[in-house]
Amino acid sequence: MITRRRVLRGLFGVTVALPFLETFAPRRASAGTGDVPPFAIFMRQANGVAQELDDEPEMFWPSRVGALTAEALEQDADRAVSELKDYAEKLIMVRGISFAFRDNGCGHAGGGNQCLTAARVSEDPSGNESLAMGESIDNRIARELNPAGVEPLTLYAGRKVGYLDEVLSYRGPKQLRAAERNPYNAYQKLFGLSDVDPEVQKALSERRASVNDLVRGQMQALMSRKDLSKGDRERLELHFDSIRDVEVAMTCALPPERVAEMEAIAGAVGSHDNIEAVARMQLDIIALAMACGVTRAATLQVGDGNDSTEYTIHGVRQKSFHKISHRIDGDGEEGPPIEGAQELHHQIDRIHARMFKHLLDRLSAYELGSGTLLDQGVAVWLNDLGDKWHSFRRVPYILAGGAAGYLKTGQFVDVSAKNNKLLSTIGAAVGCKNTSGGPLDDFGDPSLEGGLLGEIIK
């Protein structure tokens, strides 16, 4: 369960949860063990990656399996994962994962149905409306490890065009969870602002008040305590700075400028030009939530089901990512070829790698007694497809963080396994149990062979 969290309660009912502070840890706790329980974060990319296939060369994975080092990834500068070289020793790259079940008329929906559930795809509804027949791992983690009623944080970045929107988080069979696409709404919920009277919200926005301003007195009293350790003081300063960074990013990166008007920017949060900025804001909010122990699981879906975002590459707005992934100017099987499509796909993979790195930067900024916030949990960059043919084989999963020492980091492994074993391993790493009380090893459809992915466990 989540340990008791300290919060500052400010004006108008605003609450600011604090990160772990060793000064207030129980005396019986061993030094450096930390108070942040293991957690899992999942960031989903669509449309597969530009990996070796048919006549296309490898542009995603490292050049060799085995130990990962910053130097080796630097030498593989032509591979998308080289964007993560600064975190080589914290990474687990898993190639060879596949989904167990066929789609029912739409590969994008079928992949989205399975990537976090390892469940069957519904027969009815089918096609682009198909749904997963089981819960997702983020839901399992939250259901088992969060306080009663606290759901996983479920966020979204990008457009919704109606054909296939959310695909990621499931409460149970056919129970797809809606994702919050507006960072401001997610921010309000995190700090209790969603319950504040609209007139108060407007007044706060007009004077550009920060959440920090609403708890200023308590904040100053806490920071002035003589028994507060130097590490705790630095941790608090980082935390309050991070909150302010989120607010500044929202007011500067997305029109309109005034915070009070941001509730009306549904069109702007879905703009092609804003997807990277919105994704970074959502990841900032996820990092804050994990630092405060608000939830043990979170997801961010980048782009709609077949990601129709028109990414800007080298200063040029490109065709939709979905078309690029098909290598033709069309959403089906016909259309003129897109020149340099594999390279464009590779550059989009790099964009997602940089988004993921942003999350790792945020998690690593929080220093704990025995490492960083990243070390306490596991962050996962995943896809719901494998490659340009939108297959369910060699679906990439990139993990970062050792989940308080459970996972063996700093390696690139090539396995042949269904994703239920990987998802079970992630669940077990953060504390989930099977029906017998042992580490979770039976997640996903009951017809699948259970077990854990031993290659990534210490």
C-alpha positions in Angstrom: 0.0 0.0 0.0 1.0 3.6 -0.4 2.7 5.0 2.8 1.2 8.0 4.5 1.9 11.1 2.5 2.4 14.6 3.8 0.5 17.4 2.2 0.2 21.1 2.5 -3.4 22.4 2.6 -3.8 25.9 1.3 -6.4 28.4 0.4 -9.7 27.3 -1.3 -9.1 23.6 -0.5 -5.9 23.3 -2.6 -3.7 20.4 -1.5 0.0 20.0 -2.5 1.3 16.6 -1.8 5.0 16.5 -0.9 7.7 14.2 -2.0 9.3 11.8 0.4 11.2 13.6 3.2 13.7 11.6 5.1 13.4 14.0 8.0 9.9 12.7 8.7 10.5 9.0 8.0 9.8 6.6 10.8 12.9 6.0 12.9 12.6 2.3 12.4 13.2 2.7 8.6 16.7 1.9 7.5 18.6 4.8 6.2 18.2 5.4 2.5 15.4 2.9 1.9 13.1 5.7 0.8 9.4 6.1 1.2 8.3 6.1 -2.4 6.8 2.6 -3.2 7.7 1.1 -6.6 5.5 2.4 -9.5 5.0 1.9 -13.2 4.6 4.5 -16.0 3.7 3.5 -19.6 4.1 5.8 -22.6 2.6 4.5 -25.8 3.7 5.2 -29.4 1.7 4.1 -32.4 2.5 2.5 -35.8 5.5 0.4 -35.0 9.1 1.4 -35.4 11.6 1.6 -38.2 13.4 -1.7 -37.5 15.0 -4.1 -39.9 12.4 -5.6 -42.2 12.4 -6.9 -45.8 14.5 -4.4 -47.7 14.7 -1.8 -44.9 17.7 -1.6 -42.7 17.8 -1.5 -38.9 17.2 2.1 -37.6 15.8 1.5 -34.1 17.6 -1.1 -31.9 21.3 -1.1 -30.8 23.7 -3.0 -33.1 24.3 -5.8 -30.5 22.6 -7.5 -27.6 24.1 -7.5 -24.2 25.3 -4.8 -21.9 24.2 -1.2 -22.6 26.7 1.6 -22.1 26.6 5.3 -23.0 29.6 4.8 -25.3 28.0 1.9 -27.2 24.8 3.8 -27.8 26.9 6.8 -28.8 28.5 4.6 -31.5 25.0 3.6 -32.6 24.1 7.2 -33.2 22.1 6.2 -36.3 19.7 4.2 -34.2 16.7 5.8 -32.6 17.4 4.4 -29.1 20.7 6.3 -29.0 18.6 9.3 -27.9 18.6 7.5 -24.5 22.4 7.1 -24.2 22.5 9.2 -21.0 20.4 6.5 -19.3 22.2 3.4 -20.7 22.8 1.8 -17.3 19.2 2.4 -16.3 17.6 0.8 -19.4 16.3 -2.6 -20.3 15.6 -2.9 -24.0 13.4 -5.9 -24.9 13.2 -7.2 -28.5 11.2 -10.2 -29.5 7.9 -9.6 -27.6 4.8 -10.5 -29.5 1.0 -10.4 -29.0 -0.9 -13.7 -28.7 -4.1 -12.9 -30.5 -5.3 -11.8 -33.9 -7.1 -8.6 -34.5 -10.7 -8.5 -35.6 -10.6 -6.3 -38.6 -8.3 -3.5 -37.5 -4.6 -4.1 -36.7 -4.3 -0.8 -34.8 -7.3 -1.5 -32.6 -6.1 -5.1 -32.1 -2.7 -4.0 -31.1 -4.0 -1.3 -28.8 -6.4 -3.9 -27.2 -3.4 -6.1 -26.3 -0.4 -4.0 -25.6 -1.1 -3.5 -21.9 -3.7 -6.3 -21.4 -2.3 -9.4 -23.1 -6.1 -10.2 -23.5 -8.1 -11.4 -26.4 -9.7 -8.9 -28.9 -13.5 -8.7 -28.8 -15.6 -10.3 -31.5 -18.4 -7.9 -30.9 -17.7 -5.0 -31.3 -15.1 -5.6 -34.0 -12.9 -3.7 -36.4 -11.8 -0.3 -35.2 -14.4 -0.5 -32.4 -13.0 -3.7 -31.0 -12.1 -3.8 -27.3 -9.8 -5.7 -24.9 -11.3 -8.7 -23.1 -9.3 -8.0 -19.9 -7.9 -5.3 -17.7 -4.7 -3.5 -18.4 -1.6 -3.8 -16.2 -1.8 -0.2 -15.0 -5.3 -1.0 -13.8 -4.1 -4.2 -12.1 -1.4 -2.2 -10.3 -3.7 0.5 -9.2 -6.5 -1.9 -8.1 -4.1 -4.0 -6.0 -1.7 -1.4 -4.7 -3.4 1.9 -4.6 -5.7 3.0 -1.7 -9.3 1.9 -2.5 -10.9 4.0 -5.2 -7.6 5.6 -6.5 -7.4 4.8 -10.2 -4.3 5.0 -12.4 -3.5 8.3 -13.9 -4.6 8.1 -17.5 -3.4 10.9 -19.9 -3.4 11.6 -23.6 -1.5 13.8 -26.0 -2.6 14.7 -29.5 -5.6 14.6 -31.8 -8.8 12.7 -31.6 -10.4 12.2 -35.0 -13.1 9.7 -34.0 -12.0 6.6 -36.0 -9.9 5.1 -33.2 -9.1 7.3 -30.2 -8.1 5.9 -26.8 -6.8 2.3 -26.9 -4.7 1.9 -23.8 -6.2 1.6 -20.3 -8.9 -0.9 -19.3 -10.7 -1.4 -16.0 -11.8 -4.9 -17.2 -13.3 -6.6 -20.3 -14.6 -4.0 -22.8 -14.2 -1.3 -20.1 -12.0 1.2 -21.8 -11.0 4.1 -19.5 -11.2 7.6 -20.9 -7.9 9.6 -20.9 -7.5 13.3 -20.0 -6.0 15.1 -23.0 -5.8 18.6 -21.5 -2.8 19.1 -19.2 -4.5 21.9 -17.4 -7.4 19.7 -16.4 -4.9 17.0 -15.2 -3.0 19.7 -13.2 -6.2 20.9 -11.6 -7.2 17.4 -10.4 -3.7 16.7 -9.1 -3.8 19.8 -6.8 -7.4 19.9 -5.9 -8.2 22.9 -8.1 -11.0 21.2 -10.0 -13.2 21.6 -6.9 -12.5 25.3 -6.5 -15.3 27.7 -7.3 -15.0 28.9 -11.0 -15.0 32.5 -9.8 -12.0 31.8 -7.5 -10.2 30.0 -10.4 -10.7 33.1 -12.6 -9.4 35.4 -9.9 -6.4 33.3 -9.3 -5.7 33.2 -13.1 -6.0 36.9 -13.5 -3.4 37.6 -10.9 -1.2 34.7 -12.3 -1.2 32.9 -9.0 0.7 29.7 -8.7 -0.4 26.7 -6.6 2.7 27.4 -4.6 1.2 30.8 -3.7 -1.8 29.2 -2.1 0.4 27.2 0.3 3.1 29.8 0.7 2.8 30.2 4.5 3.0 26.5 5.2 5.7 26.1 2.6 7.9 28.8 4.3 7.2 27.3 7.7 8.3 23.9 6.5 11.4 25.2 4.8 12.5 27.1 8.0 12.4 24.0 10.2 15.8 23.5 11.9 15.4 19.7 11.8 15.0 19.7 8.0 18.0 18.0 6.4 19.9 19.6 3.6 18.8 16.8 1.2 15.1 17.4 2.1 15.5 21.1 1.6 16.9 20.5 -1.9 14.1 18.0 -2.6 11.4 20.5 -1.6 13.0 23.3 -3.7 13.1 21.0 -6.7 9.5 19.9 -6.1 8.1 23.5 -5.9 10.2 24.5 -8.9 8.8 21.5 -10.8 5.3 22.6 -10.0 6.1 26.1 -11.2 7.7 24.7 -14.4 4.5 22.9 -15.2 2.5 26.1 -14.8 4.9 28.1 -16.9 5.0 25.5 -19.7 1.2 25.5 -19.8 0.9 29.3 -20.0 3.7 29.8 -22.5 3.6 26.8 -24.8 -0.1 26.6 -25.5 -2.4 29.5 -26.6 -4.2 31.4 -25.1 -1.7 32.9 -22.7 -4.0 33.2 -19.7 -4.4 30.1 -17.5 -8.1 30.8 -17.0 -8.7 30.5 -20.7 -6.9 27.2 -21.0 -10.0 25.2 -20.2 -11.2 26.2 -23.7 -8.2 25.1 -25.7 -9.5 21.6 -26.7 -8.6 22.4 -30.3 -5.1 23.6 -29.3 -4.2 20.5 -27.2 -5.0 18.4 -30.3 -3.0 20.6 -32.7 -0.3 19.0 -34.8 2.1 21.7 -33.6 1.4 21.1 -29.9 1.7 17.4 -29.5 5.3 17.4 -28.3 4.7 20.2 -25.9 1.5 18.6 -24.5 3.2 15.2 -24.2 6.0 16.8 -22.1 3.5 18.6 -19.9 1.6 15.4 -19.3 4.8 13.6 -18.4 5.7 16.4 -16.0 2.4 15.8 -14.3 3.0 12.1 -14.1 6.4 12.7 -12.6 4.9 15.0 -9.9 2.2 12.4 -9.2 4.8 9.6 -8.7 7.1 11.9 -6.5 4.1 12.5 -4.2 2.9 8.8 -4.1 -0.5 9.9 -5.5 -0.8 6.7 -7.6 1.3 3.6 -8.4 0.5 3.5 -12.1 0.1 6.0 -15.0 -0.3 5.9 -18.8 0.3 8.4 -21.5 -1.0 7.7 -25.0 0.7 9.8 -27.7 -1.5 10.2 -30.7 -4.8 8.5 -31.6 -5.1 4.8 -32.4 -3.3 5.1 -35.7 -1.6 8.4 -34.8 -2.6 10.8 -37.6 -0.3 13.5 -36.2 1.6 15.5 -38.8 5.0 15.8 -37.1 7.4 18.5 -38.0 10.8 17.2 -39.0 13.7 19.4 -39.9 11.3 22.3 -39.9 8.9 20.8 -42.4 5.4 19.6 -41.6 5.1 16.0 -42.9 2.3 13.7 -44.0 0.5 12.0 -41.2 2.5 9.5 -39.2 0.0 6.8 -40.2 0.7 7.4 -43.8 4.4 7.5 -43.3 4.2 4.2 -41.5 2.5 2.7 -44.5 5.2 4.3 -46.7 2.4 5.6 -49.0 0.2 8.7 -49.2 -2.8 6.8 -48.1 -4.4 5.3 -45.0 -5.1 2.0 -46.7 -3.2 -0.2 -49.1 -3.0 2.2 -52.1 -1.4 5.5 -52.7 1.7 7.1 -54.2 4.9 6.3 -52.3 6.2 8.9 -49.8 9.8 9.7 -50.6 12.2 8.9 -47.7 9.3 7.4 -45.6 11.6 5.1 -43.6 13.8 7.9 -42.6 10.8 10.0 -41.6 9.5 7.1 -39.5 12.9 6.9 -37.9 12.9 10.6 -37.1 9.4 10.2 -35.5 10.8 7.3 -33.4 13.5 9.7 -32.3 10.8 12.3 -31.3 9.2 9.7 -29.1 12.6 8.7 -27.6 13.1 12.3 -26.7 9.7 12.5 -25.1 10.6 9.4 -23.0 14.0 10.9 -22.1 12.1 14.0 -20.8 10.2 11.7 -18.4 13.5 10.1 -17.3 15.0 13.5 -16.7 12.1 14.5 -14.5 12.2 11.3 -12.5 15.9 11.4 -12.1 15.8 14.9 -10.7 14.3 13.6 -7.5 17.2 12.3 -5.3 16.2 9.8 -2.7 18.3 8.1 0.0 19.4 5.2 -2.2 19.1 6.6 -5.7 16.6 8.6 -7.6 12.9 8.4 -8.2 13.6 6.7 -11.5 15.4 3.9 -9.6 12.4 3.3 -7.4 10.0 2.6 -10.3 9.9 1.5 -13.9 9.0 3.7 -16.9 8.1 1.9 -20.1 8.1 3.2 -23.7 6.0 0.8 -25.7 4.3 0.4 -29.0 1.0 -1.3 -30.0 2.6 -2.6 -33.3 5.9 -3.9 -34.4 6.9 -2.4 -37.7 5.7 -0.9 -41.0 3.5 -3.9 -41.8 1.8 -3.2 -38.4 2.5 -6.7 -37.2 2.1 -8.1 -33.7 5.7 -9.5 -33.6 8.9 -7.9 -32.4 6.8 -5.2 -30.7 9.3 -2.9 -28.9 9.3 -2.4 -25.1 11.9 -0.1 -23.7 12.1 -0.1 -19.9 14.0 2.4 -17.6 14.4 2.0 -13.9 15.0 -1.0 -11.7 11.8 -0.9 -9.5 13.8 -0.7 -6.3 16.3 -3.3 -7.4 13.9 -5.9 -8.8 14.9 -5.5 -12.4 18.3 -6.0 -14.0 19.0 -2.8 -15.9 21.7 -1.8 -18.4 21.0 -4.5 -20.9 19.5 -5.2 -24.4 17.9 -8.6 -24.5 16.5 -10.5 -27.5 13.7 -12.9 -26.4 10.9 -14.9 -27.9 7.9 -14.4 -25.6 4.3 -13.2 -25.5 3.7 -9.9 -23.8 1.8 -11.4 -20.9 5.1 -12.5 -19.4 6.7 -9.1 -19.7 3.6 -7.4 -18.2 3.5 -9.9 -15.3 7.2 -9.1 -14.7 6.5 -5.4 -14.5 3.5 -6.0 -12.2 5.6 -8.3 -10.0 8.4 -5.7 -9.9 6.2 -3.1 -8.4 4.6 -5.5 -5.9 1.6 -7.2 -7.5 0.8 -10.8 -6.4 -0.8 -13.8 -8.1 -3.7 -15.7 -6.6 -1.4 -17.8 -4.4 0.3 -14.8 -2.9 3.6 -15.1 -4.9 4.9 -12.5 -7.4 2.4 -11.8 -10.2 3.0 -14.4 -13.0 -0.4 -15.1 -14.4 -1.5 -11.7 -15.9 -3.4 -11.7 -19.1 -5.6 -14.2 -20.9 -5.8 -17.5 -18.9 -5.1 -19.5 -22.0 -1.5 -18.1 -22.1 1.4 -19.8 -20.6 2.2 -18.0 -17.4 5.5 -17.0 -15.9 8.0 -14.2 -15.7 10.7 -12.9 -18.1 13.7 -14.1 -16.1 16.2 -12.4 -18.4 15.3 -9.0 -16.9 15.0 -10.0 -13.2 18.0 -9.7 -10.8 
